Amino acid sequence: MLAVGTRPHPELPPLEFVEVATAPAVIEQLDAGGIDLAILDGEAAPAGGLGIAKQLKDELSQCPPILVLTGRPDDAWLAKWSRAEAAVAHPIDPLRLTESVVDLLRGRHAA
């Protein structure tokens, strides 16, 4: 959240973050709607963000774009498998993360 900030781009409205700690809470929040982008931790345990992303894409008819944070660049194939629209690997580069967030949100707001 610190890397992206609340105003990552002048063409986007201010961002509001919703933090959740468990897989059921993620699913509940996204199922309720009103979320424009989900950023999931691919290394979280016991339920990782990659598996949650796949489940969300399979189960929600109106799933927002998903960005997963992966443990290493070689995990990009897992992000594709999960059907996440973007992935950023650790160590997190704030500029790359912000660019990915802005790209996904601009696409969502343009639609």
The first five atom37 places (N, CA, C, CB, O) and aatype in JSON, in Angstrom:
{
  "aatype": [12, 10, 0, 19, 7, 16, 1, 14, 8, 14, 6, 10, 14, 14, 10, 6, 13, 19, 6, 19, 0, 16, 0, 14, 0, 19, 9, 6, 5, 10, 3, 0, 7, 7, 9, 3, 10, 0, 9, 10, 3, 7, 6, 0, 0, 14, 0, 7, 7, 10, 7, 9, 0, 11, 5, 10, 11, 3, 6, 10, 15, 5, 4, 14, 14, 9, 10, 19, 10, 16, 7, 1, 14, 3, 3, 0, 17, 10, 0, 11, 17, 15, 1, 0, 6, 0, 0, 19, 0, 8, 14, 9, 3, 14, 10, 1, 10, 16, 6, 15, 19, 19, 3, 10, 10, 1, 7, 1, 8, 0, 0],
  "atom_mask": [
    [1, 1, 1, 1, 1],
    [1, 1, 1, 1, 1],
    [1, 1, 1, 1, 1],
    [1, 1, 1, 1, 1],
    [1, 1, 1, 0, 1],
    [1, 1, 1, 1, 1],
    [1, 1, 1, 1, 1],
    [1, 1, 1, 1, 1],
    [1, 1, 1, 1, 1],
    [1, 1, 1, 1, 1],
    [1, 1, 1, 1, 1],
    [1, 1, 1, 1, 1],
    [1, 1, 1, 1, 1],
    [1, 1, 1, 1, 1],
    [1, 1, 1, 1, 1],
    [1, 1, 1, 1, 1],
    [1, 1, 1, 1, 1],
    [1, 1, 1, 1, 1],
    [1, 1, 1, 1, 1],
    [1, 1, 1, 1, 1],
    [1, 1, 1, 1, 1],
    [1, 1, 1, 1, 1],
    [1, 1, 1, 1, 1],
    [1, 1, 1, 1, 1],
    [1, 1, 1, 1, 1],
    [1, 1, 1, 1, 1],
    [1, 1, 1, 1, 1],
    [1, 1, 1, 1, 1],
    [1, 1, 1, 1, 1],
    [1, 1, 1, 1, 1],
    [1, 1, 1, 1, 1],
    [1, 1, 1, 1, 1],
    [1, 1, 1, 0, 1],
    [1, 1, 1, 0, 1],
    [1, 1, 1, 1, 1],
    [1, 1, 1, 1, 1],
    [1, 1, 1, 1, 1],
    [1, 1, 1, 1, 1],
    [1, 1, 1, 1, 1],
    [1, 1, 1, 1, 1],
    [1, 1, 1, 1, 1],
    [1, 1, 1, 0, 1],
    [1, 1, 1, 1, 1],
    [1, 1, 1, 1, 1],
    [1, 1, 1, 1, 1],
    [1, 1, 1, 1, 1],
    [1, 1, 1, 1, 1],
    [1, 1, 1, 0, 1],
    [1, 1, 1, 0, 1],
    [1, 1, 1, 1, 1],
    [1, 1, 1, 0, 1],
    [1, 1, 1, 1, 1],
    [1, 1, 1, 1, 1],
    [1, 1, 1, 1, 1],
    [1, 1, 1, 1, 1],
    [1, 1, 1, 1, 1],
    [1, 1, 1, 1, 1],
    [1, 1, 1, 1, 1],
    [1, 1, 1, 1, 1],
    [1, 1, 1, 1, 1],
    [1, 1, 1, 1, 1],
    [1, 1, 1, 1, 1],
    [1, 1, 1, 1, 1],
    [1, 1, 1, 1, 1],
    [1, 1, 1, 1, 1],
    [1, 1, 1, 1, 1],
    [1, 1, 1, 1, 1],
    [1, 1, 1, 1, 1],
    [1, 1, 1, 1, 1],
    [1, 1, 1, 1, 1],
    [1, 1, 1, 0, 1],
    [1, 1, 1, 1, 1],
    [1, 1, 1, 1, 1],
    [1, 1, 1, 1, 1],
    [1, 1, 1, 1, 1],
    [1, 1, 1, 1, 1],
    [1, 1, 1, 1, 1],
    [1, 1, 1, 1, 1],
    [1, 1, 1, 1, 1],
    [1, 1, 1, 1, 1],
    [1, 1, 1, 1, 1],
    [1, 1, 1, 1, 1],
    [1, 1, 1, 1, 1],
    [1, 1, 1, 1, 1],
    [1, 1, 1, 1, 1],
    [1, 1, 1, 1, 1],
    [1, 1, 1, 1, 1],
    [1, 1, 1, 1, 1],
    [1, 1, 1, 1, 1],
    [1, 1, 1, 1, 1],
    [1, 1, 1, 1, 1],
    [1, 1, 1, 1, 1],
    [1, 1, 1, 1, 1],
    [1, 1, 1, 1, 1],
    [1, 1, 1, 1, 1],
    [1, 1, 1, 1, 1],
    [1, 1, 1, 1, 1],
    [1, 1, 1, 1, 1],
    [1, 1, 1, 1, 1],
    [1, 1, 1, 1, 1],
    [1, 1, 1, 1, 1],
    [1, 1, 1, 1, 1],
    [1, 1, 1, 1, 1],
    [1, 1, 1, 1, 1],
    [1, 1, 1, 1, 1],
    [1, 1, 1, 1, 1],
    [1, 1, 1, 0, 1],
    [1, 1, 1, 1, 1],
    [1, 1, 1, 1, 1],
    [1, 1, 1, 1, 1],
    [1, 1, 1, 1, 1]
  ],
  "atom_positions": [
    [[0.83, -1.19, 0.0], [0.0, 0.0, 0.0], [0.88, 1.25, 0.0], [-0.95, 0.0, 1.22], [0.55, 2.25, -0.64]],
    [[1.98, 1.18, 0.72], [2.88, 2.32, 0.75], [3.53, 2.55, -0.62], [3.96, 2.13, 1.81], [3.74, 3.7, -1.02]],
    [[3.83, 1.48, -1.32], [4.47, 1.6, -2.63], [3.55, 2.25, -3.65], [4.92, 0.23, -3.14], [4.0, 3.05, -4.48]],
    [[2.28, 1.92, -3.61], [1.31, 2.42, -4.59], [0.75, 3.77, -4.18], [0.17, 1.41, -4.76], [0.59, 4.65, -5.02]],
    [[0.45, 3.95, -2.91], [-0.13, 5.2, -2.43], [-1.59, 5.33, -2.82], [0.0, 0.0, 0.0], [-2.16, 4.43, -3.44]],
    [[-2.19, 6.43, -2.46], [-3.61, 6.62, -2.75], [-3.87, 7.35, -4.06], [-4.26, 7.39, -1.63], [-5.0, 7.36, -4.54]],
    [[-2.84, 7.94, -4.66], [-2.99, 8.64, -5.95], [-1.85, 8.22, -6.89], [-2.99, 10.19, -5.76], [-0.95, 9.02, -7.16]],
    [[-1.89, 6.98, -7.39], [-0.78, 6.52, -8.24], [-0.76, 7.15, -9.63], [-0.85, 5.04, -8.37], [0.26, 7.11, -10.31]],
    [[-1.9, 7.73, -10.06], [-1.96, 8.34, -11.38], [-3.05, 9.4, -11.39], [-2.22, 7.27, -12.48], [-4.12, 9.19, -10.82]],
    [[-2.78, 10.55, -12.04], [-3.77, 11.64, -12.02], [-5.08, 11.31, -12.74], [-3.18, 12.86, -12.64], [-6.1, 11.95, -12.48]],
    [[-5.08, 10.33, -13.64], [-6.3, 9.96, -14.35], [-7.22, 9.05, -13.54], [-5.95, 9.28, -15.66], [-8.36, 8.8, -13.93]],
    [[-6.73, 8.57, -12.41], [-7.51, 7.66, -11.59], [-8.03, 8.37, -10.35], [-6.68, 6.43, -11.18], [-7.4, 9.3, -9.85]],
    [[-9.19, 7.95, -9.87], [-9.67, 8.51, -8.6], [-8.76, 8.03, -7.46], [-11.15, 8.1, -8.33], [-8.0, 7.08, -7.64]],
    [[-8.83, 8.67, -6.31], [-8.04, 8.22, -5.16], [-8.36, 6.76, -4.82], [-8.29, 9.12, -3.93], [-9.51, 6.32, -4.92]],
    [[-7.33, 6.03, -4.43], [-7.52, 4.62, -4.07], [-7.88, 4.49, -2.6], [-6.24, 3.8, -4.38], [-7.43, 5.25, -1.75]],
    [[-8.71, 3.5, -2.35], [-9.07, 3.1, -0.99], [-8.68, 1.64, -0.87], [-10.6, 3.34, -0.68], [-9.02, 0.84, -1.74]],
    [[-7.99, 1.29, 0.19], [-7.55, -0.09, 0.37], [-8.44, -0.81, 1.38], [-6.09, -0.13, 0.82], [-8.86, -0.23, 2.39]],
    [[-8.71, -2.06, 1.1], [-9.44, -2.93, 2.02], [-8.52, -4.11, 2.3], [-10.84, -3.41, 1.43], [-8.17, -4.86, 1.39]],
    [[-8.12, -4.27, 3.54], [-7.23, -5.36, 3.91], [-8.02, -6.5, 4.54], [-6.13, -4.88, 4.88], [-8.89, -6.28, 5.38]],
    [[-7.71, -7.71, 4.11], [-8.3, -8.9, 4.73], [-7.19, -9.91, 4.96], [-9.44, -9.51, 3.83], [-6.14, -9.85, 4.32]],
    [[-7.42, -10.84, 5.88], [-6.34, -11.74, 6.28], [-6.56, -13.2, 5.95], [-6.13, -11.61, 7.73], [-5.63, -14.0, 6.05]],
    [[-7.77, -13.58, 5.55], [-8.03, -14.99, 5.3], [-8.68, -15.19, 3.93], [-8.94, -15.57, 6.4], [-9.26, -14.27, 3.35]],
    [[-8.56, -16.4, 3.42], [-9.16, -16.72, 2.13], [-10.68, -16.5, 2.14], [-8.85, -18.17, 1.75], [-11.2, -15.9, 1.21]],
    [[-11.4, -16.96, 3.17], [-12.84, -16.71, 3.17], [-13.18, -15.21, 3.15], [-13.47, -17.35, 4.39], [-14.16, -14.81, 2.53]],
    [[-12.38, -14.39, 3.83], [-12.64, -12.95, 3.83], [-12.4, -12.34, 2.45], [-11.75, -12.26, 4.87], [-13.15, -11.46, 2.03]],
    [[-11.38, -12.81, 1.74], [-11.13, -12.34, 0.38], [-12.32, -12.67, -0.51], [-9.83, -12.98, -0.2], [-12.82, -11.81, -1.24]],
    [[-12.76, -13.91, -0.45], [-13.87, -14.35, -1.28], [-15.13, -13.57, -0.95], [-14.12, -15.86, -1.1], [-15.86, -13.15, -1.85]],
    [[-15.41, -13.37, 0.33], [-16.59, -12.62, 0.76], [-16.54, -11.18, 0.25], [-16.7, -12.64, 2.3], [-17.54, -10.67, -0.26]],
    [[-15.4, -10.52, 0.38], [-15.26, -9.12, -0.07], [-15.47, -9.0, -1.58], [-13.87, -8.58, 0.31], [-16.18, -8.11, -2.03]],
    [[-14.84, -9.89, -2.34], [-14.95, -9.81, -3.8], [-16.34, -10.21, -4.28], [-13.89, -10.68, -4.45], [-16.84, -9.66, -5.25]],
    [[-16.95, -11.17, -3.61], [-18.3, -11.6, -3.98], [-19.31, -10.48, -3.72], [-18.68, -12.87, -3.19], [-20.31, -10.37, -4.43]],
    [[-19.06, -9.66, -2.71], [-19.97, -8.57, -2.38], [-19.9, -7.45, -3.42], [-19.65, -8.01, -1.0], [-20.84, -6.65, -3.53]],
    [[-18.81, -7.38, -4.18], [-18.67, -6.35, -5.2], [-18.05, -5.07, -4.64], [0.0, 0.0, 0.0], [-17.77, -4.97, -3.45]],
    [[-17.84, -4.12, -5.54], [-17.29, -2.84, -5.13], [-15.78, -2.8, -5.06], [0.0, 0.0, 0.0], [-15.21, -1.78, -4.66]],
    [[-15.12, -3.87, -5.43], [-13.66, -3.93, -5.44], [-13.2, -3.84, -6.9], [-13.11, -5.25, -4.74], [-13.63, -4.63, -7.73]],
    [[-12.34, -2.88, -7.19], [-11.87, -2.69, -8.57], [-10.62, -3.47, -8.92], [-11.62, -1.24, -8.82], [-10.35, -3.69, -10.1]],
    [[-9.86, -3.89, -7.92], [-8.62, -4.62, -8.14], [-8.28, -5.39, -6.88], [-7.45, -3.66, -8.53], [-8.37, -4.85, -5.77]],
    [[-7.88, -6.65, -7.03], [-7.44, -7.45, -5.9], [-5.94, -7.69, -6.04], [-8.22, -8.8, -5.81], [-5.46, -8.11, -7.1]],
    [[-5.21, -7.41, -4.98], [-3.78, -7.72, -4.93], [-3.63, -8.82, -3.9], [-2.9, -6.44, -4.57], [-3.9, -8.61, -2.71]],
    [[-3.19, -9.99, -4.35], [-3.11, -11.16, -3.48], [-1.67, -11.6, -3.29], [-3.94, -12.32, -4.06], [-0.86, -11.52, -4.21]],
    [[-1.36, -12.07, -2.09], [-0.03, -12.55, -1.77], [0.08, -14.02, -2.17], [0.27, -12.37, -0.26], [-0.54, -14.89, -1.57]],
    [[0.86, -14.26, -3.2], [1.04, -15.63, -3.69], [1.75, -16.53, -2.71], [0.0, 0.0, 0.0], [1.7, -17.75, -2.85]],
    [[2.42, -15.96, -1.72], [3.18, -16.75, -0.75], [2.46, -16.91, 0.58], [4.53, -16.1, -0.51], [3.02, -17.48, 1.52]],
    [[1.23, -16.43, 0.67], [0.49, -16.53, 1.93], [0.2, -17.99, 2.27], [-0.83, -15.74, 1.84], [0.1, -18.84, 1.39]],
    [[0.08, -18.26, 3.56], [-0.23, -19.61, 4.02], [-1.37, -19.49, 5.03], [1.02, -20.32, 4.64], [-1.42, -18.49, 5.75]],
    [[-2.25, -20.41, 5.13], [-2.27, -21.7, 4.43], [-2.84, -21.63, 3.02], [-3.06, -22.67, 5.23], [-2.56, -22.52, 2.21]],
    [[-3.61, -20.62, 2.7], [-4.18, -20.5, 1.35], [-3.42, -19.4, 0.62], [-5.73, -20.2, 1.38], [-3.49, -18.23, 1.0]],
    [[-2.69, -19.76, -0.43], [-1.92, -18.79, -1.18], [-2.77, -18.0, -2.15], [0.0, 0.0, 0.0], [-3.83, -18.45, -2.59]],
    [[-2.28, -16.82, -2.49], [-3.0, -15.95, -3.4], [-3.18, -16.52, -4.79], [0.0, 0.0, 0.0], [-4.14, -16.17, -5.48]],
    [[-2.28, -17.39, -5.23], [-2.42, -17.99, -6.56], [-3.63, -18.91, -6.61], [-1.14, -18.77, -6.93], [-4.41, -18.87, -7.57]],
    [[-3.78, -19.74, -5.6], [-4.94, -20.64, -5.55], [-6.24, -19.87, -5.37], [0.0, 0.0, 0.0], [-7.26, -20.22, -5.95]],
    [[-6.19, -18.82, -4.54], [-7.38, -18.0, -4.34], [-7.76, -17.29, -5.64], [-7.15, -16.97, -3.21], [-8.94, -17.2, -5.98]],
    [[-6.76, -16.79, -6.37], [-7.03, -16.13, -7.66], [-7.73, -17.09, -8.61], [-5.73, -15.62, -8.3], [-8.71, -16.72, -9.25]],
    [[-7.25, -18.31, -8.69], [-7.86, -19.31, -9.57], [-9.29, -19.58, -9.15], [-7.05, -20.62, -9.55], [-10.19, -19.64, -9.99]],
    [[-9.51, -19.74, -7.85], [-10.86, -19.99, -7.35], [-11.79, -18.82, -7.67], [-10.83, -20.23, -5.83], [-12.92, -19.03, -8.1]],
    [[-11.32, -17.6, -7.45], [-12.15, -16.42, -7.73], [-12.51, -16.34, -9.21], [-11.42, -15.15, -7.31], [-13.66, -16.08, -9.55]],
    [[-11.54, -16.57, -10.08], [-11.8, -16.51, -11.52], [-12.77, -17.6, -11.95], [-10.48, -16.63, -12.3], [-13.56, -17.41, -12.87]],
    [[-12.71, -18.76, -11.29], [-13.61, -19.87, -11.62], [-15.02, -19.65, -11.08], [-13.05, -21.17, -11.07], [-16.0, -20.1, -11.7]],
    [[-15.14, -18.98, -9.94], [-16.42, -18.94, -9.24], [-17.2, -17.63, -9.34], [-16.19, -19.25, -7.83], [-18.42, -17.63, -9.23]],
    [[-16.51, -16.51, -9.54], [-17.21, -15.23, -9.57], [-17.47, -14.79, -11.01], [-16.39, -14.15, -8.84], [-16.57, -14.78, -11.84]],
    [[-18.71, -14.44, -11.28], [-19.04, -14.01, -12.64], [-18.51, -12.6, -12.92], [-20.55, -14.05, -12.87], [-18.22, -12.28, -14.08]],
    [[-18.39, -11.77, -11.91], [-17.9, -10.4, -12.06], [-16.62, -10.22, -11.25], [-18.98, -9.38, -11.61], [-16.55, -9.36, -10.37]],
    [[-15.61, -11.01, -11.54], [-14.36, -10.93, -10.79], [-13.52, -9.75, -11.29], [-13.56, -12.25, -10.94], [-13.32, -9.6, -12.49]],
    [[-13.04, -8.91, -10.36], [-12.19, -7.8, -10.78], [-10.82, -8.32, -11.21], [-12.04, -6.77, -9.63], [-10.5, -9.49, -10.98]],
    [[-10.01, -7.48, -11.83], [-8.65, -7.9, -12.16], [-7.89, -8.28, -10.89], [-7.89, -6.77, -12.92], [-8.15, -7.76, -9.8]],
    [[-6.98, -9.21, -11.05], [-6.18, -9.69, -9.92], [-4.7, -9.53, -10.24], [-6.52, -11.16, -9.58], [-4.25, -9.89, -11.33]],
    [[-3.97, -9.0, -9.29], [-2.52, -8.91, -9.35], [-2.0, -9.78, -8.22], [-2.0, -7.42, -9.24], [-2.42, -9.62, -7.07]],
    [[-1.09, -10.7, -8.52], [-0.52, -11.55, -7.48], [0.93, -11.17, -7.25], [-0.63, -13.04, -7.85], [1.67, -10.85, -8.18]],
    [[1.31, -11.21, -5.99], [2.7, -10.99, -5.61], [3.34, -12.36, -5.46], [2.82, -10.15, -4.28], [2.93, -13.15, -4.6]],
    [[4.33, -12.64, -6.28], [4.95, -13.97, -6.29], [6.3, -13.94, -5.57], [5.12, -14.47, -7.72], [6.9, -12.89, -5.38]],
    [[6.74, -15.12, -5.2], [7.99, -15.24, -4.47], [9.22, -15.0, -5.31], [0.0, 0.0, 0.0], [10.26, -14.59, -4.8]],
    [[9.11, -15.26, -6.61], [10.26, -15.09, -7.5], [9.77, -14.93, -8.93], [11.24, -16.3, -7.39], [8.65, -15.34, -9.25]],
    [[10.58, -14.34, -9.8], [10.15, -14.13, -11.19], [9.78, -15.43, -11.92], [11.25, -13.44, -11.95], [8.92, -15.42, -12.8]],
    [[10.42, -16.54, -11.55], [10.13, -17.82, -12.21], [8.72, -18.34, -11.92], [11.13, -18.85, -11.79], [8.28, -19.3, -12.54]],
    [[8.02, -17.72, -10.99], [6.66, -18.13, -10.67], [5.61, -17.49, -11.57], [6.35, -17.79, -9.24], [4.41, -17.63, -11.34]],
    [[6.06, -16.78, -12.61], [5.12, -16.13, -13.53], [4.16, -17.14, -14.16], [5.89, -15.38, -14.63], [3.0, -16.8, -14.42]],
    [[4.62, -18.36, -14.41], [3.75, -19.37, -15.01], [2.6, -19.73, -14.06], [4.56, -20.63, -15.37], [1.49, -20.04, -14.51]],
    [[2.86, -19.69, -12.77], [1.79, -19.95, -11.8], [0.75, -18.84, -11.83], [2.37, -20.09, -10.39], [-0.45, -19.09, -11.68]],
    [[1.2, -17.62, -12.02], [0.26, -16.5, -12.13], [-0.62, -16.67, -13.36], [1.01, -15.16, -12.19], [-1.82, -16.38, -13.3]],
    [[-0.04, -17.12, -14.46], [-0.85, -17.38, -15.67], [-1.86, -18.49, -15.4], [0.05, -17.77, -16.87], [-3.03, -18.38, -15.78]],
    [[-1.41, -19.55, -14.74], [-2.31, -20.65, -14.4], [-3.48, -20.16, -13.55], [-1.54, -21.76, -13.65], [-4.61, -20.6, -13.74]],
    [[-3.2, -19.24, -12.62], [-4.24, -18.76, -11.71], [-5.21, -17.8, -12.4], [-3.61, -18.07, -10.51], [-6.24, -17.42, -11.83]],
    [[-4.87, -17.4, -13.64], [-5.66, -16.46, -14.44], [-5.62, -15.04, -13.9], [-7.11, -16.93, -14.51], [-6.48, -14.22, -14.21]],
    [[-4.6, -14.74, -13.09], [-4.38, -13.37, -12.63], [-3.95, -12.54, -13.84], [-3.3, -13.3, -11.49], [-3.24, -13.02, -14.71]],
    [[-4.39, -11.3, -13.88], [-4.05, -10.42, -15.0], [-2.62, -9.9, -14.94], [-5.01, -9.25, -15.05], [-2.07, -9.49, -15.96]],
    [[-2.02, -9.91, -13.74], [-0.65, -9.42, -13.6], [0.02, -10.09, -12.41], [-0.64, -7.88, -13.43], [-0.64, -10.61, -11.51]],
    [[1.35, -10.07, -12.44], [2.14, -10.6, -11.33], [3.37, -9.72, -11.14], [2.56, -12.09, -11.58], [3.96, -9.24, -12.11]],
    [[3.72, -9.51, -9.9], [4.94, -8.79, -9.55], [5.69, -9.66, -8.55], [4.63, -7.34, -8.96], [5.13, -10.11, -7.56]],
    [[6.98, -9.88, -8.84], [7.78, -10.78, -8.0], [8.51, -10.02, -6.89], [8.78, -11.53, -8.86], [8.81, -8.84, -7.01]],
    [[8.77, -10.75, -5.82], [9.62, -10.24, -4.74], [11.06, -10.27, -5.21], [9.45, -11.09, -3.43], [11.41, -11.14, -6.0]],
    [[11.9, -9.38, -4.79], [11.59, -8.22, -3.96], [10.75, -7.22, -4.76], [12.89, -7.56, -3.45], [11.0, -6.99, -5.94]],
    [[9.79, -6.64, -4.11], [8.84, -5.75, -4.78], [9.54, -4.47, -5.22], [7.64, -5.43, -3.85], [10.15, -3.77, -4.41]],
    [[9.43, -4.18, -6.5], [9.9, -2.91, -7.06], [8.69, -1.97, -7.04], [10.49, -3.09, -8.53], [7.73, -2.21, -7.77]],
    [[8.72, -0.92, -6.22], [7.56, -0.03, -6.11], [7.11, 0.57, -7.44], [7.87, 1.09, -5.15], [5.92, 0.74, -7.66]],
    [[8.05, 0.88, -8.31], [7.68, 1.45, -9.61], [6.95, 0.42, -10.47], [8.92, 1.97, -10.34], [5.95, 0.75, -11.11]],
    [[7.44, -0.81, -10.49], [6.79, -1.86, -11.28], [5.42, -2.2, -10.72], [7.66, -3.13, -11.33], [4.46, -2.39, -11.46]],
    [[5.32, -2.26, -9.41], [4.03, -2.54, -8.78], [3.02, -1.45, -9.1], [4.2, -2.67, -7.25], [1.88, -1.73, -9.48]],
    [[3.43, -0.21, -8.96], [2.54, 0.91, -9.25], [2.12, 0.92, -10.71], [3.21, 2.24, -8.89], [0.96, 1.16, -11.02]],
    [[3.06, 0.65, -11.61], [2.74, 0.6, -13.04], [1.7, -0.49, -13.32], [4.02, 0.34, -13.87], [0.76, -0.26, -14.08]],
    [[1.87, -1.64, -12.72], [0.91, -2.74, -12.92], [-0.47, -2.38, -12.38], [1.41, -4.02, -12.24], [-1.48, -2.64, -13.02]],
    [[-0.5, -1.77, -11.2], [-1.77, -1.36, -10.6], [-2.47, -0.34, -11.49], [-1.54, -0.78, -9.18], [-3.67, -0.46, -11.76]],
    [[-1.73, 0.66, -11.93], [-2.31, 1.7, -12.78], [-2.83, 1.11, -14.08], [-1.28, 2.8, -13.08], [-3.93, 1.45, -14.51]],
    [[-2.06, 0.23, -14.72], [-2.51, -0.39, -15.97], [-3.82, -1.15, -15.77], [-1.43, -1.34, -16.51], [-4.74, -1.03, -16.58]],
    [[-3.9, -1.93, -14.71], [-5.12, -2.72, -14.46], [-6.3, -1.82, -14.14], [-4.89, -3.71, -13.32], [-7.41, -2.06, -14.62]],
    [[-6.09, -0.8, -13.33], [-7.2, 0.09, -12.98], [-7.63, 0.95, -14.17], [-6.8, 0.99, -11.81], [-8.82, 1.21, -14.33]],
    [[-6.7, 1.39, -14.97], [-7.07, 2.19, -16.15], [-7.92, 1.34, -17.09], [-5.81, 2.71, -16.88], [-8.9, 1.84, -17.66]],
    [[-7.56, 0.09, -17.27], [-8.36, -0.81, -18.11], [-9.74, -1.02, -17.54], [0.0, 0.0, 0.0], [-10.72, -1.09, -18.28]],
    [[-9.82, -1.12, -16.24], [-11.12, -1.32, -15.58], [-12.0, -0.08, -15.69], [-10.92, -1.7, -14.1], [-13.2, -0.18, -15.94]],
    [[-11.4, 1.1, -15.5], [-12.18, 2.33, -15.55], [-12.54, 2.69, -16.98], [-11.41, 3.48, -14.91], [-13.56, 3.34, -17.21]],
    [[-11.73, 2.29, -17.95], [-12.06, 2.55, -19.35], [-13.25, 1.71, -19.79], [-10.85, 2.26, -20.25], [-14.04, 2.14, -20.63]],
    [[-13.37, 0.51, -19.22], [-14.48, -0.38, -19.55], [-15.71, 0.13, -18.88], [-14.2, -1.83, -19.14], [-16.78, -0.46, -19.02]]
  ]
}
